[in-house]
């Protein structure tokens, strides 16, 4: 939710910020890109720390970093400071996403594991919709600075709850075996009603988690396929997020209707995320993602064709449903593709590579529109990454669930 709220809030506040500092589109574009660049760096450089030091400390530190920097955005004295603060916000979001997906995958019951990770990702469009509603209600009376700082305060309010309730990963404690690992494992087992352990396995993995582990033992093909899939999907996803309201105007809607189209898109994204959770009970993840990507490609092509307002809004809903729903399916897929000891590293690098696609997609769309490319052709071009994503995920191999190592030494 925080990811969606932060990204979309900046889009809604952009006109007010531009008017406040009298800046042009070029400077505003850098502000937009700063958070996405920070997310990419956070996913690549900070997320792997969770496999070295634990999921819990990385999540707690990331929440604190996001809250402080989001609060600071409201006090930025100039555009340069705002760009730096937005980059720091992105660092926190990029670092936290992989750890959340990894720990959710671990603690969910085996039968509901992929659904739990998909449900986690459904929070993004909820945050996006809430951001729009809050901005519409609060911006005229209080201004953009109050909204930025309020978002930071809301983030920091989550920190004590996360500190009190968030557990460390049992797989991390059992395989990495940090100091006091046995006591911490037994405390978690007590909370879950499990019997305590009398000792730890001797096959713990204390060595540093390196990027090279994502390429060992034939894993390199899997890693490259997942990186390419995330890049392609992020490219079209963020094209849609950034350009659907603007392109709705190009398609014949007025400004207010275009804002509604953006809201309808996020509603479709939310419904698509929830529908994915239900569909995962009935369909294999890879086939489901492929099907949704095909549906997204059809919806994008349809959006570029002249039609009535009602039909345009319906197609915007379908784009959100299929593209966001299929994108949410990538997270349980990658969580099932990597072993526990490198899961956060694997997810983090997928997100990081994907974020480079998030930066690329809107830029390519801008270049195409600046070159007077016909609207239908712009949408047709962005169906290619979706189709590539569907084909790539069909090549991913999934791992069998791993047993809990410490079970072997139960009393």
GUTIMAR-592194 format. One record per residue (C-alpha): residue number from 1; residue in three letters; chain; z, x, y. Coordinates in Angstrom, 1 decimal, always signed. Layout:
GUTIMAR-592194
{NUM "ALA" "A" {Z X Y}}
...
//
This chain:
GUTIMAR-592194
{1 "UNK" "A" {+0.0 +0.0 +0.0}}
{2 "UNK" "A" {+0.8 +2.8 +2.4}}
{3 "UNK" "A" {-2.5 +4.5 +1.7}}
{4 "UNK" "A" {-4.4 +1.3 +2.5}}
{5 "UNK" "A" {-2.2 +0.5 +5.5}}
{6 "UNK" "A" {-2.7 +3.9 +7.1}}
{7 "UNK" "A" {-6.5 +4.1 +6.6}}
{8 "UNK" "A" {-7.2 +0.6 +7.8}}
{9 "UNK" "A" {-4.7 +0.6 +10.6}}
{10 "UNK" "A" {-6.5 +3.5 +12.2}}
{11 "UNK" "A" {-9.8 +1.5 +12.1}}
{12 "UNK" "A" {-8.2 -1.5 +13.8}}
{13 "UNK" "A" {-6.5 +0.7 +16.4}}
{14 "UNK" "A" {-9.5 +2.8 +17.2}}
{15 "UNK" "A" {-10.8 +0.8 +20.2}}
{16 "UNK" "A" {-7.3 +0.8 +21.8}}
{17 "UNK" "A" {-6.9 +4.6 +21.3}}
{18 "UNK" "A" {-10.4 +5.3 +22.6}}
{19 "UNK" "A" {-9.7 +3.3 +25.7}}
{20 "UNK" "A" {-6.3 +4.8 +26.2}}
{21 "UNK" "A" {-7.6 +8.4 +26.3}}
{22 "UNK" "A" {-11.2 +7.5 +27.3}}
{23 "UNK" "A" {-12.7 +9.4 +24.4}}
{24 "UNK" "A" {-16.1 +9.0 +22.8}}
{25 "UNK" "A" {-17.2 +8.2 +19.3}}
{26 "UNK" "A" {-17.4 +11.9 +18.4}}
{27 "UNK" "A" {-13.8 +12.6 +19.1}}
{28 "UNK" "A" {-12.7 +9.4 +17.5}}
{29 "UNK" "A" {-14.7 +10.3 +14.4}}
{30 "UNK" "A" {-12.6 +13.5 +14.0}}
{31 "UNK" "A" {-9.5 +11.4 +14.2}}
{32 "UNK" "A" {-10.9 +9.2 +11.4}}
{33 "UNK" "A" {-11.8 +12.2 +9.3}}
{34 "UNK" "A" {-8.5 +14.0 +9.8}}
{35 "UNK" "A" {-6.4 +11.8 +7.4}}
{36 "UNK" "A" {-9.2 +11.9 +4.7}}
{37 "UNK" "A" {-9.4 +15.7 +5.0}}
{38 "UNK" "A" {-5.6 +15.9 +4.7}}
{39 "UNK" "A" {-5.7 +13.7 +1.6}}
{40 "UNK" "A" {-8.2 +16.0 +0.0}}
{41 "UNK" "A" {-6.1 +19.1 +0.7}}
{42 "UNK" "A" {-2.9 +17.3 -0.4}}
{43 "UNK" "A" {-4.5 +16.3 -3.7}}
{44 "UNK" "A" {-5.9 +19.7 -4.4}}
{45 "UNK" "A" {-3.1 +22.0 -3.2}}
{46 "UNK" "A" {+0.1 +19.9 -3.3}}
{47 "UNK" "A" {-0.3 +17.4 -6.2}}
{48 "UNK" "A" {-0.4 +20.2 -8.8}}
{49 "UNK" "A" {+3.1 +21.2 -7.7}}
{50 "UNK" "A" {+4.3 +18.1 -9.6}}
{51 "UNK" "A" {+3.4 +19.8 -12.9}}
{52 "UNK" "A" {+5.4 +22.8 -11.8}}
{53 "UNK" "A" {+8.5 +21.4 -10.1}}
{54 "UNK" "A" {+8.5 +17.7 -11.3}}
{55 "UNK" "A" {+7.1 +14.4 -10.2}}
{56 "UNK" "A" {+10.2 +13.1 -8.5}}
{57 "UNK" "A" {+10.6 +15.9 -5.9}}
{58 "UNK" "A" {+6.9 +15.8 -5.0}}
{59 "UNK" "A" {+7.0 +12.1 -4.5}}
{60 "UNK" "A" {+10.2 +12.2 -2.4}}
{61 "UNK" "A" {+9.0 +15.0 -0.2}}
{62 "UNK" "A" {+5.6 +13.3 +0.2}}
{63 "UNK" "A" {+7.2 +10.0 +1.3}}
{64 "UNK" "A" {+9.3 +11.9 +3.8}}
{65 "UNK" "A" {+6.3 +13.9 +5.1}}
{66 "UNK" "A" {+4.3 +10.7 +5.5}}
{67 "UNK" "A" {+7.0 +8.9 +7.3}}
{68 "UNK" "A" {+7.8 +11.6 +9.8}}
{69 "UNK" "A" {+4.2 +12.3 +10.6}}
{70 "UNK" "A" {+3.2 +8.6 +10.9}}
{71 "UNK" "A" {+6.2 +8.1 +13.3}}
{72 "UNK" "A" {+5.0 +11.2 +15.3}}
{73 "UNK" "A" {+1.5 +9.7 +15.7}}
{74 "UNK" "A" {+3.0 +7.2 +18.0}}
{75 "UNK" "A" {+4.3 +9.9 +20.3}}
{76 "UNK" "A" {+1.1 +12.1 +20.3}}
{77 "UNK" "A" {+0.5 +13.4 +23.9}}
{78 "UNK" "A" {-3.2 +14.1 +23.3}}
{79 "UNK" "A" {-6.0 +13.6 +20.9}}
{80 "UNK" "A" {-5.6 +17.1 +19.3}}
{81 "UNK" "A" {-2.0 +16.4 +18.4}}
{82 "UNK" "A" {-2.9 +13.0 +17.0}}
{83 "UNK" "A" {-5.6 +14.7 +14.8}}
{84 "UNK" "A" {-3.0 +17.2 +13.5}}
{85 "UNK" "A" {-0.5 +14.4 +12.8}}
{86 "UNK" "A" {-3.1 +12.4 +11.0}}
{87 "UNK" "A" {-4.0 +15.4 +8.8}}
{88 "UNK" "A" {-0.3 +15.8 +7.9}}
{89 "UNK" "A" {-0.2 +12.1 +7.0}}
{90 "UNK" "A" {-3.1 +12.7 +4.7}}
{91 "UNK" "A" {-1.4 +15.6 +3.0}}
{92 "UNK" "A" {+1.5 +13.4 +2.0}}
{93 "UNK" "A" {-0.8 +10.6 +0.7}}
{94 "UNK" "A" {-3.0 +13.0 -1.2}}
{95 "UNK" "A" {+0.0 +14.6 -2.9}}
{96 "UNK" "A" {+1.8 +11.4 -3.8}}
{97 "UNK" "A" {-1.1 +9.5 -5.4}}
{98 "UNK" "A" {-1.5 +11.7 -8.5}}
{99 "UNK" "A" {+2.3 +11.8 -9.2}}
{100 "UNK" "A" {+2.6 +8.1 -8.9}}
{101 "UNK" "A" {-0.2 +7.5 -11.4}}
{102 "UNK" "A" {+1.2 +10.1 -13.8}}
{103 "UNK" "A" {+4.7 +8.7 -13.8}}
{104 "UNK" "A" {+3.6 +5.1 -14.0}}
{105 "UNK" "A" {+1.4 +6.0 -17.0}}
{106 "UNK" "A" {+4.4 +7.6 -18.7}}
{107 "UNK" "A" {+7.1 +5.0 -18.3}}
{108 "UNK" "A" {+4.9 +1.9 -19.0}}
{109 "UNK" "A" {+4.9 +0.7 -22.6}}
{110 "UNK" "A" {+2.0 +2.1 -24.5}}
{111 "UNK" "A" {+0.2 -1.3 -24.8}}
{112 "UNK" "A" {+0.4 -1.9 -21.0}}
{113 "UNK" "A" {-0.1 +1.7 -19.8}}
{114 "UNK" "A" {-3.6 +1.4 -18.4}}
{115 "UNK" "A" {-2.7 -2.0 -16.9}}
{116 "UNK" "A" {+0.3 -0.5 -15.1}}
{117 "UNK" "A" {-1.7 +2.3 -13.5}}
{118 "UNK" "A" {-4.4 -0.2 -12.5}}
{119 "UNK" "A" {-1.8 -2.5 -10.9}}
{120 "UNK" "A" {-0.4 +0.4 -9.0}}
{121 "UNK" "A" {-3.8 +1.0 -7.4}}
{122 "UNK" "A" {-4.0 -2.7 -6.4}}
{123 "UNK" "A" {-1.5 -1.9 -3.7}}
{124 "UNK" "A" {-4.2 -0.3 -1.6}}
{125 "UNK" "A" {-6.0 -3.6 -0.5}}
{126 "UNK" "A" {-2.6 -5.3 +0.0}}
{127 "UNK" "A" {-1.8 -2.6 +2.6}}
{128 "UNK" "A" {-5.2 -2.9 +4.1}}
{129 "UNK" "A" {-4.8 -6.7 +4.6}}
{130 "UNK" "A" {-1.3 -6.3 +5.9}}
{131 "UNK" "A" {-2.5 -3.7 +8.4}}
{132 "UNK" "A" {-5.1 -6.1 +9.8}}
{133 "UNK" "A" {-2.6 -9.0 +10.2}}
{134 "UNK" "A" {+0.0 -6.8 +11.8}}
{135 "UNK" "A" {-2.4 -5.3 +14.3}}
{136 "UNK" "A" {-3.8 -8.7 +15.3}}
{137 "UNK" "A" {-0.3 -10.0 +15.9}}
{138 "UNK" "A" {+1.4 -7.0 +17.5}}
{139 "UNK" "A" {-1.3 -4.9 +19.3}}
{140 "UNK" "A" {-1.8 -7.1 +22.4}}
{141 "UNK" "A" {+1.9 -7.2 +23.3}}
{142 "UNK" "A" {+3.1 -3.7 +22.2}}
{143 "UNK" "A" {+0.2 -1.3 +22.0}}
{144 "UNK" "A" {-1.0 +1.2 +19.4}}
{145 "UNK" "A" {+1.9 +3.7 +19.8}}
{146 "UNK" "A" {+4.4 +1.1 +18.7}}
{147 "UNK" "A" {+2.3 +0.2 +15.6}}
{148 "UNK" "A" {+1.9 +3.8 +14.6}}
{149 "UNK" "A" {+5.6 +4.6 +14.9}}
{150 "UNK" "A" {+6.6 +1.3 +13.1}}
{151 "UNK" "A" {+4.4 +2.3 +10.2}}
{152 "UNK" "A" {+6.3 +5.6 +10.0}}
{153 "UNK" "A" {+9.7 +3.8 +10.1}}
{154 "UNK" "A" {+8.6 +1.5 +7.4}}
{155 "UNK" "A" {+7.6 +4.5 +5.2}}
{156 "UNK" "A" {+11.0 +6.2 +5.8}}
{157 "UNK" "A" {+12.8 +3.1 +4.9}}
{158 "UNK" "A" {+11.4 +3.4 +1.4}}
{159 "UNK" "A" {+12.9 +6.9 +1.0}}
{160 "UNK" "A" {+16.5 +6.0 +0.1}}
{161 "UNK" "A" {+15.3 +3.4 -2.4}}
{162 "UNK" "A" {+13.0 +6.0 -4.0}}
{163 "UNK" "A" {+15.8 +8.6 -4.1}}
{164 "UNK" "A" {+18.2 +6.1 -5.8}}
{165 "UNK" "A" {+15.8 +4.5 -8.3}}
{166 "UNK" "A" {+12.9 +6.8 -9.0}}
{167 "UNK" "A" {+13.4 +8.7 -12.3}}
{168 "UNK" "A" {+12.0 +12.1 -13.1}}
{169 "UNK" "A" {+9.3 +12.3 -15.8}}
{170 "UNK" "A" {+10.8 +12.6 -19.3}}
{171 "UNK" "A" {+7.6 +14.4 -20.5}}
{172 "UNK" "A" {+8.1 +16.9 -17.6}}
{173 "UNK" "A" {+11.7 +17.5 -18.5}}
{174 "UNK" "A" {+11.1 +17.9 -22.2}}
{175 "UNK" "A" {+8.0 +20.2 -21.9}}
{176 "UNK" "A" {+8.9 +22.2 -18.9}}
{177 "UNK" "A" {+12.7 +22.3 -19.6}}
{178 "UNK" "A" {+14.0 +23.1 -16.1}}
{179 "UNK" "A" {+17.7 +23.8 -15.4}}
{180 "UNK" "A" {+20.0 +21.0 -16.7}}
{181 "UNK" "A" {+17.1 +19.4 -18.5}}
{182 "UNK" "A" {+19.1 +18.1 -21.4}}
{183 "UNK" "A" {+21.7 +16.4 -19.1}}
{184 "UNK" "A" {+19.0 +14.8 -17.0}}
{185 "UNK" "A" {+17.1 +13.6 -20.1}}
{186 "UNK" "A" {+20.2 +12.0 -21.6}}
{187 "UNK" "A" {+21.0 +10.3 -18.3}}
{188 "UNK" "A" {+17.6 +8.7 -18.3}}
{189 "UNK" "A" {+17.9 +7.8 -21.9}}
{190 "UNK" "A" {+21.2 +6.1 -21.2}}
{191 "UNK" "A" {+19.6 +4.1 -18.4}}
{192 "UNK" "A" {+16.9 +2.9 -20.9}}
{193 "UNK" "A" {+19.4 +2.2 -23.7}}
{194 "UNK" "A" {+18.3 +5.1 -25.9}}
{195 "UNK" "A" {+20.5 +7.3 -28.0}}
{196 "UNK" "A" {+21.4 +10.8 -26.5}}
{197 "UNK" "A" {+19.8 +14.0 -27.6}}
{198 "UNK" "A" {+21.9 +16.9 -29.0}}
{199 "UNK" "A" {+19.3 +19.6 -28.1}}
{200 "UNK" "A" {+15.8 +20.3 -26.8}}
{201 "UNK" "A" {+12.8 +21.3 -28.7}}
{202 "UNK" "A" {+11.9 +25.0 -28.8}}
{203 "UNK" "A" {+8.3 +24.4 -28.0}}
{204 "UNK" "A" {+8.8 +23.6 -24.3}}
{205 "UNK" "A" {+6.1 +24.9 -22.0}}
{206 "UNK" "A" {+7.7 +27.0 -19.3}}
{207 "UNK" "A" {+4.6 +28.8 -18.1}}
{208 "UNK" "A" {+3.0 +28.0 -14.8}}
{209 "UNK" "A" {+0.5 +25.2 -14.7}}
{210 "UNK" "A" {-2.8 +26.7 -13.6}}
{211 "UNK" "A" {-6.0 +25.1 -12.7}}
{212 "UNK" "A" {-7.6 +27.0 -15.5}}
{213 "UNK" "A" {-5.8 +24.7 -18.0}}
{214 "UNK" "A" {-8.2 +21.9 -16.9}}
{215 "UNK" "A" {-11.0 +23.9 -18.4}}
{216 "UNK" "A" {-9.4 +25.4 -21.5}}
{217 "UNK" "A" {-10.3 +24.4 -25.1}}
{218 "UNK" "A" {-13.5 +22.6 -24.2}}
{219 "UNK" "A" {-11.7 +20.5 -21.5}}
{220 "UNK" "A" {-14.2 +21.8 -18.9}}
{221 "UNK" "A" {-16.8 +19.1 -19.7}}
{222 "UNK" "A" {-14.2 +16.4 -19.4}}
{223 "UNK" "A" {-13.0 +17.8 -16.1}}
{224 "UNK" "A" {-16.5 +18.1 -14.5}}
{225 "UNK" "A" {-17.5 +14.6 -15.6}}
{226 "UNK" "A" {-14.3 +13.1 -14.1}}
{227 "UNK" "A" {-14.8 +15.1 -10.9}}
{228 "UNK" "A" {-18.3 +13.8 -10.5}}
{229 "UNK" "A" {-17.3 +10.2 -11.3}}
{230 "UNK" "A" {-14.5 +10.3 -8.6}}
{231 "UNK" "A" {-16.8 +11.9 -6.0}}
{232 "UNK" "A" {-19.5 +9.3 -6.6}}
{233 "UNK" "A" {-17.2 +6.3 -6.6}}
{234 "UNK" "A" {-15.2 +7.5 -3.5}}
{235 "UNK" "A" {-18.5 +8.0 -1.7}}
{236 "UNK" "A" {-19.6 +4.4 -2.0}}
{237 "UNK" "A" {-16.1 +3.0 -1.7}}
{238 "UNK" "A" {-15.4 +4.6 +1.7}}
{239 "UNK" "A" {-18.9 +3.7 +2.8}}
{240 "UNK" "A" {-18.0 +0.1 +2.2}}
{241 "UNK" "A" {-14.6 +0.4 +3.8}}
{242 "UNK" "A" {-15.9 +2.0 +6.9}}
{243 "UNK" "A" {-19.2 +0.2 +7.4}}
{244 "UNK" "A" {-18.9 -3.4 +6.0}}
{245 "UNK" "A" {-17.6 -4.9 +9.3}}
{246 "UNK" "A" {-20.2 -3.0 +11.4}}
{247 "UNK" "A" {-23.1 -3.7 +9.0}}
{248 "UNK" "A" {-22.1 -7.4 +8.8}}
{249 "UNK" "A" {-23.0 -7.5 +12.5}}
{250 "UNK" "A" {-26.3 -5.9 +11.7}}
{251 "UNK" "A" {-26.8 -8.6 +9.0}}
{252 "UNK" "A" {-26.5 -11.3 +11.7}}
{253 "UNK" "A" {-22.8 -12.1 +12.1}}
{254 "UNK" "A" {-21.0 -12.0 +15.4}}
{255 "UNK" "A" {-18.0 -9.7 +16.1}}
{256 "UNK" "A" {-15.3 -12.1 +15.0}}
{257 "UNK" "A" {-17.2 -13.0 +11.8}}
{258 "UNK" "A" {-17.6 -9.3 +11.1}}
{259 "UNK" "A" {-13.8 -8.8 +11.3}}
{260 "UNK" "A" {-13.5 -11.8 +8.9}}
{261 "UNK" "A" {-16.0 -10.1 +6.6}}
{262 "UNK" "A" {-13.9 -7.0 +6.5}}
{263 "UNK" "A" {-10.8 -9.0 +5.7}}
{264 "UNK" "A" {-12.7 -10.9 +3.0}}
{265 "UNK" "A" {-13.8 -7.6 +1.5}}
{266 "UNK" "A" {-10.2 -6.4 +1.2}}
{267 "UNK" "A" {-9.2 -9.8 -0.3}}
{268 "UNK" "A" {-11.9 -9.2 -2.9}}
{269 "UNK" "A" {-10.6 -5.7 -3.5}}
{270 "UNK" "A" {-7.1 -7.0 -4.1}}
{271 "UNK" "A" {-8.3 -9.8 -6.5}}
{272 "UNK" "A" {-10.5 -7.2 -8.2}}
{273 "UNK" "A" {-7.6 -4.9 -8.7}}
{274 "UNK" "A" {-5.5 -7.7 -10.3}}
{275 "UNK" "A" {-8.4 -8.9 -12.4}}
{276 "UNK" "A" {-8.9 -5.4 -13.7}}
{277 "UNK" "A" {-5.3 -5.6 -15.0}}
{278 "UNK" "A" {-6.1 -8.8 -16.9}}
{279 "UNK" "A" {-9.5 -7.5 -18.2}}
{280 "UNK" "A" {-8.0 -4.3 -19.5}}
{281 "UNK" "A" {-6.2 -6.5 -22.2}}
{282 "UNK" "A" {-9.6 -7.6 -23.4}}
{283 "UNK" "A" {-12.1 -4.8 -22.8}}
{284 "UNK" "A" {-12.2 -1.0 -23.2}}
{285 "UNK" "A" {-11.7 +0.8 -19.9}}
{286 "UNK" "A" {-14.9 +2.8 -19.9}}
{287 "UNK" "A" {-17.1 -0.2 -20.6}}
{288 "UNK" "A" {-15.2 -2.3 -18.0}}
{289 "UNK" "A" {-15.7 +0.3 -15.3}}
{290 "UNK" "A" {-19.4 +0.5 -16.1}}
{291 "UNK" "A" {-19.8 -3.3 -15.9}}
{292 "UNK" "A" {-18.0 -3.4 -12.5}}
{293 "UNK" "A" {-20.1 -0.6 -11.1}}
{294 "UNK" "A" {-23.3 -2.5 -12.1}}
{295 "UNK" "A" {-21.9 -5.6 -10.4}}
{296 "UNK" "A" {-21.1 -3.6 -7.3}}
{297 "UNK" "A" {-24.6 -2.2 -7.2}}
{298 "UNK" "A" {-26.0 -5.8 -7.3}}
{299 "UNK" "A" {-23.6 -6.9 -4.6}}
{300 "UNK" "A" {-24.5 -4.0 -2.3}}
{301 "UNK" "A" {-28.2 -4.8 -2.6}}
{302 "UNK" "A" {-27.6 -8.5 -1.9}}
{303 "UNK" "A" {-25.5 -7.7 +1.2}}
{304 "UNK" "A" {-28.6 -6.1 +2.8}}
{305 "UNK" "A" {-30.7 -9.2 +2.4}}
{306 "UNK" "A" {-30.7 -11.8 +5.3}}
{307 "UNK" "A" {-28.6 -14.9 +4.3}}
{308 "UNK" "A" {-26.2 -17.5 +5.7}}
{309 "UNK" "A" {-22.8 -16.6 +7.1}}
{310 "UNK" "A" {-21.0 -18.2 +4.2}}
{311 "UNK" "A" {-23.1 -16.4 +1.6}}
{312 "UNK" "A" {-22.7 -13.1 +3.5}}
{313 "UNK" "A" {-18.9 -13.5 +3.3}}
{314 "UNK" "A" {-19.1 -14.3 -0.4}}
{315 "UNK" "A" {-21.1 -11.2 -1.0}}
{316 "UNK" "A" {-18.5 -9.1 +1.0}}
{317 "UNK" "A" {-15.9 -10.5 -1.4}}
{318 "UNK" "A" {-18.0 -9.5 -4.4}}
{319 "UNK" "A" {-18.4 -6.0 -3.1}}
{320 "UNK" "A" {-14.6 -5.6 -2.7}}
{321 "UNK" "A" {-14.0 -7.2 -6.1}}
{322 "UNK" "A" {-16.4 -5.0 -8.1}}
{323 "UNK" "A" {-16.3 -1.7 -6.2}}
{324 "UNK" "A" {-12.5 -1.6 -5.7}}
{325 "UNK" "A" {-11.9 -3.0 -9.2}}
{326 "UNK" "A" {-14.1 -0.4 -10.8}}
{327 "UNK" "A" {-12.5 +2.3 -8.7}}
{328 "UNK" "A" {-9.0 +1.3 -9.8}}
{329 "UNK" "A" {-10.1 +1.6 -13.4}}
{330 "UNK" "A" {-10.7 +5.4 -12.9}}
{331 "UNK" "A" {-7.0 +6.1 -12.6}}
{332 "UNK" "A" {-5.9 +4.8 -16.0}}
{333 "UNK" "A" {-9.0 +6.5 -17.4}}
{334 "UNK" "A" {-8.1 +10.0 -16.0}}
{335 "UNK" "A" {-4.4 +9.5 -16.9}}
{336 "UNK" "A" {-5.5 +8.9 -20.5}}
{337 "UNK" "A" {-7.9 +11.9 -20.5}}
{338 "UNK" "A" {-5.4 +14.7 -19.8}}
{339 "UNK" "A" {-2.3 +15.8 -21.7}}
{340 "UNK" "A" {+1.1 +15.3 -20.0}}
{341 "UNK" "A" {+1.7 +18.9 -19.0}}
{342 "UNK" "A" {-1.4 +18.9 -16.7}}
{343 "UNK" "A" {-1.7 +15.2 -15.9}}
{344 "UNK" "A" {-0.6 +15.4 -12.2}}
{345 "UNK" "A" {-2.8 +18.5 -11.8}}
{346 "UNK" "A" {-5.8 +16.7 -13.4}}
{347 "UNK" "A" {-5.3 +13.5 -11.4}}
{348 "UNK" "A" {-4.7 +15.5 -8.2}}
{349 "UNK" "A" {-7.9 +17.4 -8.5}}
{350 "UNK" "A" {-9.9 +14.3 -9.3}}
{351 "UNK" "A" {-8.5 +12.6 -6.2}}
{352 "UNK" "A" {-9.2 +15.8 -4.1}}
{353 "UNK" "A" {-12.8 +16.1 -5.2}}
{354 "UNK" "A" {-13.2 +12.3 -4.7}}
{355 "UNK" "A" {-11.8 +12.5 -1.2}}
{356 "UNK" "A" {-14.7 +14.9 -0.3}}
{357 "UNK" "A" {-16.9 +12.0 -1.4}}
{358 "UNK" "A" {-14.9 +9.7 +0.9}}
{359 "UNK" "A" {-15.7 +12.0 +3.8}}
{360 "UNK" "A" {-19.4 +12.3 +2.8}}
{361 "UNK" "A" {-20.2 +8.6 +2.3}}
{362 "UNK" "A" {-19.5 +7.4 +5.8}}
{363 "UNK" "A" {-21.2 +10.4 +7.3}}
{364 "UNK" "A" {-24.4 +9.9 +5.3}}
{365 "UNK" "A" {-24.4 +6.2 +6.3}}
{366 "UNK" "A" {-24.1 +7.2 +9.9}}
{367 "UNK" "A" {-27.0 +9.6 +9.6}}
{368 "UNK" "A" {-29.1 +6.9 +7.9}}
{369 "UNK" "A" {-28.4 +4.3 +10.5}}
{370 "UNK" "A" {-29.0 +6.8 +13.4}}
{371 "UNK" "A" {-32.4 +7.5 +11.8}}
{372 "UNK" "A" {-33.2 +3.7 +12.0}}
{373 "UNK" "A" {-33.2 +3.4 +8.2}}
{374 "UNK" "A" {-33.7 -0.3 +7.2}}
{375 "UNK" "A" {-30.4 -2.0 +6.3}}
{376 "UNK" "A" {-31.5 -3.0 +2.8}}
{377 "UNK" "A" {-32.5 +0.6 +2.1}}
{378 "UNK" "A" {-29.1 +1.9 +3.2}}
{379 "UNK" "A" {-27.3 -0.3 +0.7}}
{380 "UNK" "A" {-29.9 +0.5 -2.0}}
{381 "UNK" "A" {-29.2 +4.2 -1.5}}
{382 "UNK" "A" {-25.4 +3.7 -2.0}}
{383 "UNK" "A" {-26.0 +1.9 -5.3}}
{384 "UNK" "A" {-27.0 +5.2 -6.8}}
{385 "UNK" "A" {-23.4 +6.7 -6.7}}
{386 "UNK" "A" {-22.1 +3.5 -8.3}}
{387 "UNK" "A" {-24.5 +3.6 -11.1}}
{388 "UNK" "A" {-23.8 +7.3 -11.6}}
{389 "UNK" "A" {-20.1 +6.6 -11.8}}
{390 "UNK" "A" {-20.6 +4.0 -14.5}}
{391 "UNK" "A" {-22.7 +6.3 -16.6}}
{392 "UNK" "A" {-20.3 +9.2 -16.2}}
{393 "UNK" "A" {-17.2 +7.3 -17.3}}
{394 "UNK" "A" {-19.0 +6.3 -20.5}}
{395 "UNK" "A" {-18.9 +10.1 -21.4}}
{396 "UNK" "A" {-15.2 +10.5 -20.9}}
{397 "UNK" "A" {-13.1 +11.1 -24.0}}
{398 "UNK" "A" {-9.6 +9.6 -24.2}}
{399 "UNK" "A" {-6.6 +11.2 -25.8}}
{400 "UNK" "A" {-4.3 +9.5 -28.2}}
{401 "UNK" "A" {-0.8 +8.8 -26.9}}
{402 "UNK" "A" {+1.5 +11.8 -27.2}}
{403 "UNK" "A" {+4.8 +11.6 -29.0}}
{404 "UNK" "A" {+8.1 +12.4 -27.2}}
{405 "UNK" "A" {+8.8 +16.0 -28.2}}
{406 "UNK" "A" {+12.6 +15.8 -28.0}}
{407 "UNK" "A" {+12.7 +12.9 -30.5}}
{408 "UNK" "A" {+12.5 +15.6 -33.2}}
{409 "UNK" "A" {+16.0 +16.8 -32.5}}
{410 "UNK" "A" {+17.8 +13.5 -32.1}}
{411 "UNK" "A" {+21.2 +13.3 -33.7}}
//
